[in-house]
Amino acid sequence: MQNKGLIKFFAILFALVSIYQLSFTFVANSVKSEAKAFAGDNPDKELKYLDSIGKVEVLNLGFTNFTYNEVKNKQLNKGLDLEGGINVILQISVKDVLKGLSNNSKNPVFNKSLADATANLEGNKTYLNKFFEAFEANSNGTTKLASPDIFANRSLQGEGGIDFQMTDAQAQKVIKKKVDESIESAYKVLRERIDKFGVTQPNIQKLGETGRILVELPGAKDVDRIKKLLGGKAQLEFWETYKVEEIGNFLVATNEALKKTEVKKTETKSVAKDSLNALLTDAKDSVDVKKGNNPLFDKMLGQGGGPVLAYFAPKDTATINAYFKRPEIRVLLAADQHNAKFVWSKPTTLKDAKGKEVEAVELYALKGNRDNVPAMSGGVVTDAKDTFDQLGKPAVSMQMNSQGAKVWEELTGRAFSQKSYIAIVLDNIVYSAPGVTSGPIAGGRSEITGSFDVAETKDLANVLNAGKLPASADIIQSTVVGPSLGQAAIDAGTISSVIGFLLVCLWMVFYYGKAGWYANLALLLNLLFLFGIMASFGFVLTLPGIAGIVLTLGTAVDANIIIFERAKEELREGKSLSEAVVASYGWHGAMRSIIDANVTHVLTGAILFIFGTGPIKGFALTLLIGIVTSLFTSIFIARIFIDRNIAGKGDLTFSTNITKNWFTNFHFDFIKIKKFTYIFSSIVVVVSLISIFFVNGLDEGVDFVGGRTFQVKFEKPVDATVVSDELSAAFGTPVEAKILGDDDQLKITTKYKIKEDGVAVDEEVNKKLYDALAKYFPNVTYDKFTNTFDGKKIGVLQSSKVGASISEDIKTNSYWAVLGAMGVIFLYLMISFRKWQYSLGAIAAVAHDVIFVLGIYSLCYKFMPFHMEMDQHFIAAILTVIGYSMNDTVIVFDRIREFILGNRKGSFEDIVNASINTTLSRTLNTSLMMIIVLLTMFIFGGESIRGFIFAMLVGIVVGTYSSLFIATPVLVDTISSDDKHTIEDKHNKA
């Protein structure tokens, strides 16, 4: 081998760099272990300890040193499934952006196009493109985007803007640019909010041009608080309010009007129009309300006072809102109140007659106007700080600019003279509605008070300083993983990795003897390089990524197996050891097969990386890095050890006494039995397709259909069917509950309100889940049930949400990923082998494998003891199967090509059979390595990836079969008779 010294130099250099990069991870983990030991089971104490040593030196390398904070930032990043934390994908509402750019245009074509774009949005289609398509269809040339009442308004005129002479194509370019600027603005606002939140190593990135932003917060635990921080638009407004005595007659009239539709006539009791006070007790601090057949009043928990109209239960707010939106109810408002806007406060508590606290919200009526704009907007706020009010309660103080200070003085002056109130409204929620008792307030300083805790005031000041989002940011996908679950995943991954590594090493030594030891040393170095590269470039290690590493253990020795098997062939032909090694490492030896096999593998991994998201990208990335490092160590590092042996003892045989004759002189006629394999495979394919399309279908997970899933750990075993029925009754829609691993742990799936976005909906789902399961958790509060924390044993350990819009994209991406992988491989093989029949044989085998795996999942998902859902993990497994199936097929095809170019005698079928038989040892060895590794992962890798591993396990077995019994027979059957005769004449004449 030439340049052996250079290869040694680079190998040593890479090893030292990898050790250096990984040293930060070892030191960081050591410090964390010390912190845990110091804090016991107190996570707050542990966090304070780590904060206190942030600037303390913990690593000294002699030539440089590092503090704990520096070490922590350089350690190998762990994904949320290993570290615990929160991952969300936010969708910036392009619809809101377009409304803002048009100054809330009332143009009917514009508004219909907005509605049509929302209704007709498809997977992988941006909202903006659908809007342009809808506008073109609705306007039909009669209305232009650059109309003065749409986008050619004052705010968009001027340089770089839109004028009324622009065509729709020209206007679209400007609009797209403005939308991109709004998304960039939203990204910066979210970036600032997250930076001030104080999470270690947060990750925030824009996802292409989709208007989506990915946010990962490792170690974050307070689920509801973080969702509010990310999803809050920070639209601060100041409104004048009506007093309860001004709006009381409307409430009485509304109650009377609702009786006609909400109460049966036989049950109706008349109530005098002035009897609001008589009907309700003085219940501002009580929930004792006189009950009757009064649709509105019966829902009141208490009567209000001042700007508070009444108190209601949070669960009734949607019903009350629907009442107030009815046209026949709106007309009951007095003439000067027609633009009243009804809003709710933050949740508060009331006490009933027994002293029990009950959650309630306050109802307010704001003095609206025709344009629905507040008396003053929050854009005038220049600074906000969390502080405490005169009573020592948490509050937020604000400073306004000069223009805001002037308006604020006028507003507070009017409130003082009229003895009225000013509601401070953030994202359509009233935080406080103070009166003014000491005259107009000058200087522009004000304060928001209410039922806050310290964390809430910090977050509120944070979002006000960061600024408002240009449009709503809806959480369309989220994953919450508890730290205890992450640690369990690390333990499972470590165990499976170690066992897989040892089994691969033992088999290589058993089968190849001393050469196997050389392959194992190369494998060990391969793992060092792989982790070193991930740490150097800041790549994230995920649980599927660990699966990728374990798979790398199986494939890392594949190149060595190909080389060793070729070397044995060369030795059997009478060549010396050195000649056999040189021939096996040559292009016409093993190198062409290795390159072809790994190119197809890289292509599928690249497609998986492009189309995958989150942990699946981690799996694809680990796989791709593993292919590169495996090739380097297998081809170059193992060769160094082999050459050293040749220069010394020269006793390599690439086998042991037990295995030296295995698969030699094997002459099975694979082509002769093709009719039987065709029949068998056809039956399997037909049964699979019938099951998929007509009988069982597939168990589509929330990735494909949208929904929410919760992994809930109970104190003791529960009946999944009973829990499912209880939750279905609570949610009013079917809820699925399945045992996940142990029978005290369930995976709960619901599609309740999945098409509705917003933090309030997420909270509602969480509370419904808690209320329905509260009897199973008698001593667990809502916060402890929902939020994550170190050492959490019961409650929600993991949760995820996939919105309807993003599930369509995931499904579309999955289809394109599988079809794209097959198409790319077809083209590569056609170019490499210069005959389309090779490509057809390979694709026929791959299609067979994919349908076979889908069929197994369709037939078995109802009774298997583990989950067999169609999700992103399953698609990753399918693409991996495609890659490995191609790997096996290409090795056989390369041998066929080699024999055709050589002088092997016999018919074309004889040449193909000989090709399969002479590569059988390599095919079965590699497949066995993969099966051993996958079985290890299946047994020890953890419940969450068991279905994912099972798909690959089935795929590898079926892929090995199809390479031998489908791909090559299809090649034989599609090669023309003329080509066969030409090949046979050439070989037999020779």
Secondary structure, DSSP 8 states (H G I E B T S, - for coil): -TTHHHHHHHHHHHHHHHHHHHHHHHHHHHHHHHHHHHHTT-HHHHHHHHHHTTTSEEEE-SS-EEEHHHHHHHS-EE-HHHH-EEEEEEEE-HHHHHHHHTTS---HHHHHHHHHHHHT--TT--HHHHHHHHHHHHHTTSS-TT-TTTTSSGGG-STTS--TT--HHHHHHHHHHHHHHHHHHHHHHHHHHHHHHT-SS-EEEEETTTTEEEEEEET---HHHHHHHHH----EEEEEB--HHHHHHHHHHHHHHHHHHHS-GGG-----TT-HHHHS-S-TT------SS-TTGGGEEEEEETTEEEEE-GGGHHHHHHHHHSHHHHTTS-GGGTT-EEEEE--EEEE-TTS-EEEEEEEEEE---TT---SEEGGGEEEEEEEE-TTS-EEEEEEE-HHHHHHHHHHHHHHHHHT-BEEEEETTEEEE--B--SS---SSEEEE-SS--HHHHHHHHHHHHH---SS-EEEEEEEEE-HHHHHHHHHHHHHHHHHHHHHHHHHHHHHHTHHHHHHHHHHHHHHHHHHHHHHHTT-EE-HHHHHHHHHHHHHHTHHHHHHHHHHHHHHHTT--HHHHHHHHTSIIIIIHHHHHHHHHHHHHHHHHHHH--THHHHHHHHHHHHHHHHHHIIIIIHHHHHHHHHHTT----SS-TTTTTTTTT----TTTTHHHHHHHHHHHHHHHHHIIIIIS---B-HHHH-EEEEEEE-SS---HHHHHHHHHHHHTS-EEEEE-SSTTEEEEEE-TTTT--SHHHHHHHHHHHHHHHGGG-TT--HHHHHS--TT--SEEEEEEEE-HHHHHHHHHHHHHHHHHHHHHHHHHHHHHHS-HHHHHHHHHHHHHHHHHHHHHHHHHTTT-SS---BSHHHHHHHHHHHHHHHHHHHHHHHHHHHHHHTT--S-HHHHHHHHHHHTHHHHHHHHHHHHHHHHHHHHHS-GGGHHHHHHHHHHHHHHHHHIIIIIHHHHHHHS-HHHHHHHHHHHHH-
